[in-house]
Amino acid sequence: SISLIFIAFILAALYFNGFRFTREGTVTASAAASTPTTVTEPPPLKIKSGAVFGAITLDSYAISIKNRVLALTLYWQTGAPLTKNYKLFIHIFDPSQDKIVLQADVLPGVPTTQWTKAEMITQAEAFALEKLPRGTYNIGVGWYDESSGQRVGERAILNYAFVIP
């Protein structure tokens, strides 16, 4: 729990310093973004949620934007053992049209069938925002069964919107 949070912060620090992780588990270094950000954001916020997806609960989430990269850390828990390995989706979308502009579909670092009650599972993702047009954007999250495509509950809209000026 505390160690998972520590690992998430280390991974985020590596990401912001130009390291990229591939699905094969290798780490590559890349040049840091040279474009200064026009988005002014406060330091990471940890926001309580309580959104429920079947037996999965989004306890809270932390968000920060630096150098036009949105870092999102989600803190999950389960109230009961899960029998399927669900996939997480994250949508960055324009709420005026409900148009998804960025998306991530990822398996959590710990498969959902291995989650135990009262254990906090942390999932960190980052999104490059430099190609987004001006506008206001929301973030939605949820879970689905990859084999059937069926969602577990509805998409939850995080209580956080950001503006690209």
Secondary structure, DSSP 8 states (H G I E B T S, - for coil): -HHHHHHHHHHHHHHHTTEEE-TTS-EEE-----S-------S-EEEEEEEEETTEEEEEEEEEEETTEEEEEEEEEESS--SS--EEEEEEEETTTTEEEEEEEE--SS-GGG--TT--EEEEEEEE-TT--SEEEEEEEEEE-TTT--EEEEEEEEEEEEEE-
